[in-house]
């Protein structure tokens, strides 16, 4: 484990893939780490830092990876229809003015990347420059759904914990790319909600649910939705891969 005055780091290898967990303790402390969801998140990130998280969800063949999730046998037209219905109901919001979009564009300019499609290593810039950024490459899991995965970026904005997934690619394929990612990112939100609910309930002796917002973003757009969307899609039996 590496540590400096701002960021602690731990390397994980899950399914032969390396993951570089990074946590800005300074940002987290300044945002708050003693009450509510941020305190619960602090407890989770301490476990990740210390290597005390369970290994089974990341090594067992009986656990699916969130990145393998998709929509069950849906045509392109059906996916477009689903996206429009979710937006009409307010369950999915397209936000072109999101801080995530502005910041990731700035980071590309600062490193001189004119493609505006840099790989995921650019996410480290959030921890260096964004005071609302808390951690990157955070492992999460769900015993209930037999799922695991790694969240690209965790922020705290608009009084909610934001579970963010970076999906770079061409502008004309943004909607298609983001739509296909909804099950994956919704699963991240659900797993994070489960992980945070445990310390919240222990501390408050109450069934309080954490406030979590899921974000899919690139240099063009950001789509936002609540973590509860995963349960809704699961109940509708339209998620594949689990």
BELJO-V265349 format. One record per residue. N is the residue number from 0. SS is DSSP state (helix for helix, strand for strand, loop for the rest). Layout:
N|SS  N|SS
This chain:
0|loop  1|strand  2|strand  3|loop  4|loop  5|loop  6|strand  7|strand  8|strand  9|strand  10|strand  11|strand  12|strand  13|strand  14|loop  15|loop  16|strand  17|strand  18|strand  19|strand  20|strand  21|strand  22|strand  23|strand  24|helix  25|helix  26|helix  27|helix  28|helix  29|helix  30|helix  31|loop  32|loop  33|loop  34|loop  35|helix  36|helix  37|helix  38|helix  39|helix  40|helix  41|helix  42|helix  43|helix  44|helix  45|helix  46|helix  47|helix  48|helix  49|helix  50|loop  51|loop  52|loop  53|loop  54|loop  55|helix  56|helix  57|helix  58|helix  59|loop  60|loop  61|loop  62|loop  63|strand  64|strand  65|helix  66|helix  67|helix  68|loop  69|strand  70|strand  71|loop  72|loop  73|loop  74|loop  75|helix  76|helix  77|helix  78|helix  79|helix  80|helix  81|helix  82|helix  83|helix  84|helix  85|helix  86|helix  87|helix  88|loop  89|loop  90|loop  91|loop  92|strand  93|strand  94|loop  95|loop  96|loop  97|loop  98|helix  99|helix  100|helix  101|helix  102|helix  103|helix  104|helix  105|helix  106|helix  107|helix  108|helix  109|helix  110|loop  111|loop  112|loop  113|loop  114|loop  115|loop  116|loop  117|loop  118|loop  119|helix  120|helix  121|helix  122|helix  123|helix  124|helix  125|helix  126|helix  127|helix  128|helix  129|loop  130|loop  131|loop  132|strand  133|strand  134|strand  135|strand  136|strand  137|strand  138|strand  139|strand  140|strand  141|strand  142|loop  143|loop  144|loop  145|loop  146|strand  147|strand  148|strand  149|strand  150|strand  151|strand  152|strand  153|strand  154|strand  155|strand  156|strand  157|loop  158|loop  159|strand  160|strand  161|strand  162|strand  163|strand  164|strand  165|strand  166|loop  167|loop  168|loop  169|loop  170|helix  171|helix  172|helix  173|helix  174|helix  175|helix  176|helix  177|helix  178|helix  179|helix  180|helix  181|helix  182|helix  183|helix  184|helix  185|helix  186|helix  187|helix  188|helix  189|helix  190|helix  191|helix  192|helix  193|helix  194|helix  195|helix  196|helix  197|helix  198|helix  199|helix  200|helix  201|helix  202|helix  203|helix  204|loop  205|loop  206|loop  207|loop  208|loop  209|loop  210|loop  211|strand  212|strand  213|strand  214|strand  215|strand  216|strand  217|loop  218|loop  219|loop  220|loop  221|strand  222|strand  223|strand  224|strand  225|strand  226|loop  227|loop  228|helix  229|helix  230|helix  231|helix  232|helix  233|helix  234|helix  235|loop  236|loop  237|loop  238|strand  239|strand  240|loop  241|loop
